[in-house]
Structure formats: structure tokens, C-alpha cells
Amino acid sequence: MTLKKEDIKNAGSGKHDDYVVLAHTDYLIDVAERRSRGETEVMKRRHLPTLRAGGVDLICDHVGGDTRMFSTFPLSRLAKDTDKLGTALNGVDCMLEEAKESNDNLMIVRTIDEAEQAKSTDKLGIILCLQGGGPIGQDLGLLRVFYRLGIRCIHLTANVRNQISDSCMDRDPGGLTQFGLEVVREMNRLGIVIDVAQLSPKGCHNVLEESTDPIIASNSNARSLCDHPRNLDDDVIKQIGEKGGVIGVHCLPALICEDKKVSLSNLIEHINYIVDLTGPEHVGIGPDLLENWPEERYNCVWGAGQDLGGKYITFKYPTGLESIAEIPNIPVALSENGYSDKEIAGIMGGNLMRAFKAVWNS
């Protein structure tokens, strides 16, 4: 559903103003590993206290995708190739079981009504997502199956080329394949949010041309401020805004600036820059904070860091935003930068809720 500009500007004055939404999290990676050892209620025991401290209402958590970090098997098998479909199905099962075990605290969210129900009953809402379309193979039927299982947002790629498109990390990347175009159309028809974070620049343009719904870039910053291939060019940022979409700013220092010391104020610079290009209605928060991982899993997946597109990344976070519990520092910083209460409410979650509603209700 294409949104008119007046609809977008007025959307921040509704009942979703007080939502805090994280557009990108990866709790499943810890949850699945611990469940493979027989643990239960992992989200409730290990992660919910921090999310509560951060005032978070809704998270977009990734249960499978294109990369090995989504293995839900014991660590001894992590380095081996795994079945992406089987891994994603296992990930869905893990989160469904978590929600069942902790149904007084957690709720899987598939609709705006369910998001509202979760908040009104003081439960953490969890949107099930895929980080990369690998699990669907070349089969739109599998896309429909994942929709029926509750998947409501999908990254088309995850830093690696797949059957849908080249990624932002590929050398001389192209755009969407013919199958990728079919995936975009079917996601529009079903009501699955398209996430272009980690997609190639040409792929982003292809999606923006083809999609009839708003799209998001769940964890991306401005490449003009930090020249990393994971960040977005100005023209893509502008077009996402023109289509009614949202860019969730990423909290990883290597995607914020190249200085050794990165603070929350540097992240606010990206928000200011994107706002100048699109308006405050098109910015959200996609922290991608990886706290409370088991140390052995963290070291096995990342080692001391990761080389993404020739840019080396270490997984440490900005001063003032080193934990989800420090999310409340963001609205304070935004207020100090002159943003109104309405604009802050949109950035913290209202803008994403608007985009989700446009896609899910279409």
C-alpha cells in the first residue's frame, strides 16, 4: 500500500506514539544454542530484564537466514554447512516454544492488533524475521509457508549473494534476479515487510521500483558519513523515504564512523543526516546489539571481529549505548538536538509501526 505524504506526517500523532521498537535483533542465536542444551525460557531469564530496562515493546528477531550464525545446532557443528531451510524452521520452533513457555511475558506478533495486544498486556512482542532469503530456495511456496508460520519481515540478502539478489558485500554487485522480482511481488501480496539492509545498491533500486509497499532498511546508516558498504547511499535513503519506508540506524561503531572512540552523539549525527534527507518520519532504531551471547558462541562465529567488504569490524558498541538497557539515552539525546516529542516518538517506534501497519494491512 503506497502511503500519501499527509498520511505519513499524521501517523505520528496516533496510538503508536509510545512504542519502542527495535528493527533488528538476533536473540535467537543465543536462545537456540541454549535450547539445544535443554534450557527453557531463555528469553525470559536472560534477555527480558535488559529489554524491560530499555523500555522496549517490540523486537524484530531473526530466526534464520543466509549465514552460518543462524545455526541452531550445537557448536561442534557450527563450522559445517547447514541446511538453511531446516535451520530456519528450527529457529521458528525455538521462538514459538519460548513464547509458549513464557506466555505471561512474551507474544509472537503477526498483526498490528497483536502488537497492540502485547503492549496492552505488558508482554514483549516478537516479530519473526529472516535475515536473507536462502531458506526459501527457489520456491515461492516456501515463502508462503514461512508467512503461515508467522514470518513478517525478510532481509532479501544477508551480506552474501543468494538466489534473490547480490548483496552489498559482493564485488561489483548486480541487482535482483528474475526470481528476486517474483519474491518482491509475492511479499507485497502476502503482507511481509521487505528489508533492504545488506542488499546491493542496484538491488535496493530494483526493490524500490518494483514494490508497491513501503520498505525498511532495518539496520543501516548513511554512507556519506561513514563509507562502509553496509551503509546506504543518499539516493537510496531518499527513495525509501519517498516510498513511506523507514531506516533503522545501526549501533555498530564501524558503521557509524571510522574514529576509534565512538559515542552516542556520533549515532545522532546519522539520524540528523537521514532526517535532513527524508524528514523525521523515516527514521527508526535498529541496534543489532549482541549482548548476552555465550562467549564460546561469540568467539566461534566472529573470532576477534569480522571482515565485511574489506572493512574490519569488532563487536563493541558506542559509549552511552553499550546495552539495550541504555536505549532510553537515545530520546534524551534527540531532545537535546531539538527534536519534538512527536518526532522522538516516531523515531523510537511510531515510524516503524506505521510502516508495518501499511504492509500487514494491505
N, C-alpha and C positions, 0 to 999 in steps of 0.2 A: 504494500500500500504506500503510494507516494504521498508524503506529507506536504501541506502548504506551509509557507513561511509563517503565516499568522497562527497556524496550529502549533508549530514548534515553539514560538515565543510565548504562547499562552499556556503551554503544557507545564511550565514550571510553577504554576500557581494552583495546582490541584492537590489531591490527597497523597501523592507520592513524594511530596517535598521533603519529608523527614526520613526517607530511606537512605541507608548507607549500603551501597552495592559495590562489590569488588568484581571487576570484569574478568579477572584472570587469577585463579589459584590452582595449586597442584597438590592438595591434601591427599588425594588418592594414593600417591606414591608411597607415603608413609602408612596410610591405612591398609593398603593391600599387603604390604610386607608384613605388618604385624598380624593381620588376619591369617596369613599363610602359616603363622606360628601358633595359631589357635586363640589369639586375643579377640576380644569383642568390645563394642562400644568405644572404639579408638577415637573417633571424632569427639565424642562427649568427654572422654577422660583427658586427652592430650591437647586438643585444639580449641574446643569450645570456650574454655576460660579466656584464652587470648582474644578470640573473636568477640566475646562479650565485652572485654575490656576496651576493645576498639570500637564498640558500638555498632558492629556490623549486623545487618539484617539479612543480606542475600549474597551468596557467592556463586561464581561460575566455575565449577570444578571439573577438571579434565580427567576422564576415566579411561582414556585410551587414545591412540593416535599413531603417528608415523615413526616415533623414535623409541629406542630401547629403554628409556627411562620409565616407560609405562608398563614394563614387565611386572606382572603380578605374581611371579613365581619366586621361590627362594633365591637368595643372592648367588648361590652356586651356579644358577642357570642364567644369570643376568647378562653375561657377556655373549651368550649364544643368540642366534637368530630365534625370534619367537613369532608365533602366528598372530598377526595384528588383529584379525577378527576375533580369535579366541581370547586374546589378551583384553580387548575392549569389552567383550561380553562378560569376562570375569570382573573387570572393573565396574561395570554397571551393577553386577550382582553384589559386589562389595558394598557399594553405596546404598543400594536398596536394603541390604541386610542391616547396615549401620542405622538407617532411618527407622527400620522396623524395631531394632533393639532399643533405640533411644527416641521413641516416638513422642515423648514428652518434651524433647528438646530440639529435634531435627525434623525437617519435612522436605521431601523431594518436590520441586516446583516445576509444573508443566504449563501453567497458565498464569495470567495476571491475577485472576481471582485467587489462585492458590498462593501466590506471593503475598497478597493482602491477608489471606487467612493465616499464613505463617507468622506474619508480623503481629497480627491482632491477638494471636495466642502465644506470643513471646517465644516462637521457635525460630531457629536458624533455617532459612530457606536455601536449598541447594539446587542449582540448575546444572543438570548433567550435560557435559560438553565433550567433544572430541577435538584433540589437537592434531589435526591432519586427517585427511580422508582415506588413508590407507586401509582402515578396517572395512570399508565398503567395496574394495576391489573395483571391478568394472561393472558393478551390479546396482542399478537404481532400486531394485527390490530390497537390497540390504539397507540402503538409506531409509527406505520406508519402515523396515523392521526396527532400526535404531530409533526412529521417531516414535514408534509404538512403545518402545522400551523407555521412553522419556527423554531422549536426547533433544535439546532445544537450541543448541548453538554448536557450530563446527568451524574450526580453522580449516581452510581449504588445504594448506600445506603447513608443515612444521619444520622449517629450516632445511628441508630436503625435498628434492624433486619427487613427485609422485604421479599417479595416473591422471590427476586433475589439472596440475599446473607445475611450472617451475617455481622454486622458492626464491626468497630474497638472497639466499646464500649461494646460489648456483652461479657458476661462471658464465657470463654473457646470457643471462636468463631470458627465456621466452615467456609466453603468456599461457592462457588456458588452452587445454586440449579441447577437441570436439566433445569428448565425454565430460570435461570440466564445465562446458557451457550447459550441457544437459543437467549436470548436478545443480548448477545455479538455478535453473528454471524449476527443477523439482523441489529444491529447498524453499523457493518462493511459494510454490503451490502448497507445500505441506505446512509451512509456517515455522521454519528453522532459521535462526539468525545466522547470517553469513559473517564470518570473522576473517578479515584480510591481513591481520598481523602475521608476519613471516611469509607472506605471499610476495612474488616478484612484482616490481613496479608495473610491468606490462600486464601481469595478471590482475593487479588492482584495477587498472584501467578497463580491462575486459569485463570484470565484475561490475564496475560502476556503470558501464554501458548496457549490460545485459539485465541486471537485477531491477525488478520493479519495487523492491522493498528497501528501506534504509539498511545500511550495513554498519558493522563496527570494526574497529581495529583495537582489540581488547587490551593490548599491552605494547604500545608504540609511542615513540617521541618524535620530535621534529629533527629531521636530518640536517636542516640548516644550522641548528645549534650544536649538534653532535653528529659528525659524519660517520655513522655506522650503518651498514646495510640493513640492519633490523629496523631502523627508523624510517619515517615517511617523508617523501618529497613534498614540497609546498603544494604542488598541483593536486596531489592525491588527497592531502588534508582538506583543501578547499572543496574538492568534489564530494568527499564524504560528508562534509557539512551541507553542501547544496542538496544532497540526497536525503537529508534528515538524520544522518548517522551520528555516531559518537566515537571519539578516540579516547581510549583509556590510557593515561600516561603510565609509563613503566618506571619502577623504582630502582632498577639495577644501575649502579653508578656508571658502568661502561656505556650505557645508553643515554646517560644524562649529560656528561661532559668528560673530557679527557684528563682533567685535573686529578691528582692523586687524592685530594681531600674533597669529597662531595657532601653537600648538606641538603636539607630540605629546601633551602632557598634556591638551589640550582634546579630542583624539580619544578618549583613555582615559575621559574623562567620559561620552562617549556609550556606550562599551562598558559602563561601570558602570551607567548608567541602563537600558540594554536588559537587562542581566543581572538587575537588580532586578525587572524586569517579567516576564522569561521564564525566568531561570536561565542559567548559562554555556553550556549545551548548544546554545543557539540563536543564537550569535554567530560570525561569521566575518570575513574581511578582503576587502573589495572596493575596492582602492585607486584604480583608474581613473587612475593616473599616466600622463601623456602625455609622457614624456621621449624624447629622441632622434628627435622628429619633424623632418623637414626644415623649416627656418624658413619657406620660402615656402608650404608646405602649411599650417602652423600659422596663419600670418597670413591666408591666403586663407579658411580655414574659420572662424576665430574673430575675426580682427582683434585688437583690444586686449582683447576679452572677449566675453561673450555675455549677452543679457538673457533670463533664464528666469523666466517668470511674474512679471515686474515686479521681479525681483531680479537685479542685475547681478553677473556672475561674471567674475573674472580667473583665469587658469590658472597660479597659483603655489601652492606647497604648504607644509605646516607645517614649522616649524623642528624638526629631528630626524627628519623623514620626507620629505625632498626628492628621494628617489630610491628605486627598488626595492632598491638596494643597502643601504638603511637599514631594510629590513623587520625585520632582527634586533633593532632598537631596540624593537619592539612587545613581544615576550615579556619583555624586560628591564623595561619599564615596567609590564607586567602583574604581574610578580613583585613589584615594588616596591609595587604596590597590593594585595598579599595573595592573589593567585590561586595556586592549587596547580599543580604541574607538569601534572597531568591536565587541569585546566581550561584551562591555557595551550595545551596540545597540541590540545585541541578547538577553541579559538578560532583557532589558526593554520592549521587544516586538517582536523582529525578530524571536526568537526561537519559540514562540507560533504561530506566523504567518506561519512558516514553517510546524509545526505540523497540524495546521488547513488546510492548503493547501493540505497536503498529504492525509488527511481524506476526506475532502469535494470534492476533485477532483478525488478520487479513484472510 
